[in-house]
Amino acid sequence: MRAMPNIAAVLKTEISRIARKEMRSEIQSLKQAVSTQRAQIATLKKRAETAERLLRQLSKGAARATPAKAAAEDDESAGGLRFSAKGLKSLRIKLALSANDMGLLLGATGQSVYNWESGKVRPHAKHLPAIAALRGQGKKEVAKRLEALQAQAS
């Protein structure tokens, strides 16, 4: 006679096999949920970083705009005289002056004139009236004034 398997043992192994099968399907769905959540977290982190970067750029832009506003107020306090780097360079070329000669006429150095023309710096308020006065003069008047200044210097 053949020995009959223990029904309790067979039942126990069958129940554990079915339980593992069910757990496997449940765990698979949880793994998928975790992976999608991780992907969402990564995209949210990227969005947050770009938003912070944009905020830093905007705050730097606002900080840079503040000195420009102050410079504009300086122009207004200087009697409404305005200044543009491009305009200064075209004036110097129109009057056929070197940067050193222009600096001599304005009471500044040639390097200062180059810096003003490049837009790196703005002239002080004390130089703006001299620049405005040069705008109204012709080549001959400026040449005479320059000769007089060079004669005084030597």
Phi and psi in degrees as a GROMACS rama.xvg file:
@    title "Ramachandran Plot"
@    xaxis  label "Phi"
@    yaxis  label "Psi"
@TYPE xy
-85.9385  144.747  ARG-2
-79.9063  135.468  ALA-3
-81.3193  135.216  MET-4
-65.3953  151.971  PRO-5
-69.5004  118.186  ASN-6
-62.4952  -36.4609  ILE-7
-64.2337  -41.7624  ALA-8
-68.1859  -42.4945  ALA-9
-63.9231  -44.4176  VAL-10
-61.9737  -40.9229  LEU-11
-65.1729  -45.6751  LYS-12
-66.0597  -38.4824  THR-13
-66.4418  -41.7378  GLU-14
-64.2765  -43.2157  ILE-15
-67.1492  -35.6879  SER-16
-64.2643  -44.8376  ARG-17
-67.0556  -38.5392  ILE-18
-64.4777  -41.5765  ALA-19
-63.1942  -40.5614  ARG-20
-61.5661  -44.8774  LYS-21
-65.7609  -42.4631  GLU-22
-62.8653  -39.5424  MET-23
-59.5876  -43.9134  ARG-24
-67.8959  -37.9522  SER-25
-66.2422  -43.7416  GLU-26
-64.8774  -38.0117  ILE-27
-60.4079  -44.2269  GLN-28
-66.5444  -36.116  SER-29
-66.9325  -39.4623  LEU-30
-62.184  -41.319  LYS-31
-63.4239  -41.1345  GLN-32
-63.8168  -41.2754  ALA-33
-63.9962  -42.5097  VAL-34
-66.4033  -38.9666  SER-35
-67.7092  -36.7953  THR-36
-66.522  -38.7304  GLN-37
-63.2761  -41.1192  ARG-38
-62.9278  -41.7346  ALA-39
-64.4582  -39.6177  GLN-40
-62.3526  -42.7064  ILE-41
-62.3652  -43.4734  ALA-42
-66.8179  -37.0964  THR-43
-65.6681  -38.3944  LEU-44
-63.1303  -42.7409  LYS-45
-62.1246  -43.1902  LYS-46
-63.0928  -40.2738  ARG-47
-64.7443  -41.2444  ALA-48
-63.9925  -44.0835  GLU-49
-65.6586  -36.3974  THR-50
-65.6184  -41.41  ALA-51
-65.4631  -40.7005  GLU-52
-62.4886  -43.5019  ARG-53
-63.4977  -40.6473  LEU-54
-62.3691  -42.7873  LEU-55
-62.7101  -42.0891  ARG-56
-63.5716  -42.0021  GLN-57
-66.7047  -38.0563  LEU-58
-69.3429  -35.7278  SER-59
-66.0805  -39.8437  LYS-60
-62.9476  -39.051  GLY-61
-67.6649  -37.1024  ALA-62
-67.2767  -35.4979  ALA-63
-73.4449  -32.6402  ARG-64
-70.2944  -29.1583  ALA-65
-62.2679  -47.85  THR-66
-62.6246  -32.5362  PRO-67
-64.8504  -38.9984  ALA-68
-64.9502  -39.6886  LYS-69
-64.3755  -38.945  ALA-70
-66.3287  -37.8732  ALA-71
-64.6985  -37.3123  ALA-72
-66.8988  -35.3923  GLU-73
-62.4135  -41.0848  ASP-74
-61.2153  -42.8484  ASP-75
-66.4912  -36.6178  GLU-76
-73.0115  -18.3784  SER-77
-85.9487  24.5032  ALA-78
87.1482  23.9072  GLY-79
78.8101  12.9417  GLY-80
-75.8609  135.844  LEU-81
-111.785  161.659  ARG-82
-142.695  137.647  PHE-83
-139.333  140.694  SER-84
-62.4288  -42.6909  ALA-85
-62.8679  -40.4981  LYS-86
-65.5338  -37.7035  GLY-87
-65.7843  -41.9337  LEU-88
-65.5959  -43.5194  LYS-89
-65.8087  -34.2219  SER-90
-64.661  -43.7104  LEU-91
-63.4186  -41.3673  ARG-92
-68.3987  -40.2899  ILE-93
-62.0964  -38.3395  LYS-94
-85.8722  -0.513708  LEU-95
56.4713  50.1105  ALA-96
-113.249  148.418  LEU-97
-80.8535  167.532  SER-98
-64.7421  -36.4256  ALA-99
-65.3477  -42.4208  ASN-100
-64.6622  -41.5778  ASP-101
-62.7341  -40.6952  MET-102
-62.6349  -40.2824  GLY-103
-62.4697  -42.4853  LEU-104
-66.2448  -32.6837  LEU-105
-93.3574  -7.02554  LEU-106
79.0548  34.7277  GLY-107
-138.967  -178.237  ALA-108
-94.0116  162.792  THR-109
-62.6258  -36.9946  GLY-110
-65.2474  -36.5105  GLN-111
-62.2652  -40.5985  SER-112
-62.3594  -43.7484  VAL-113
-60.5345  -42.7847  TYR-114
-65.1405  -37.8254  ASN-115
-64.6471  -43.3128  TRP-116
-65.4737  -34.9685  GLU-117
-78.4472  -12.9863  SER-118
85.4212  7.16885  GLY-119
-66.7171  -40.6725  LYS-120
-136.326  164.799  VAL-121
-110.419  146.951  ARG-122
-67.1631  150.989  PRO-123
-66.3499  161.514  HIS-124
-60.9016  -28.039  ALA-125
-69.5931  -21.433  LYS-126
-89.5034  -18.9424  HIS-127
-61.8575  -41.7151  LEU-128
-62.8152  -35.6429  PRO-129
-67.2016  -38.9804  ALA-130
-65.1286  -42.1526  ILE-131
-64.1496  -36.7315  ALA-132
-66.7248  -36.5648  ALA-133
-65.6203  -30.8315  LEU-134
-60.7777  -33.0736  ARG-135
-88.8596  0.362612  GLY-136
-104.533  155.355  GLN-137
-95.2673  178.679  GLY-138
-61.7194  -42.9901  LYS-139
-66.2198  -43.8469  LYS-140
-62.0013  -43.0887  GLU-141
-66.1772  -39.4172  VAL-142
-63.6533  -41.6354  ALA-143
-63.6613  -44.6926  LYS-144
-62.4941  -39.0081  ARG-145
-66.7931  -41.8536  LEU-146
-61.4206  -41.4866  GLU-147
-64.0727  -42.3769  ALA-148
-66.5202  -39.2408  LEU-149
-68.681  -34.0549  GLN-150
-67.6955  -37.8642  ALA-151
-66.9122  -37.873  GLN-152
-69.0524  -32.5905  ALA-153
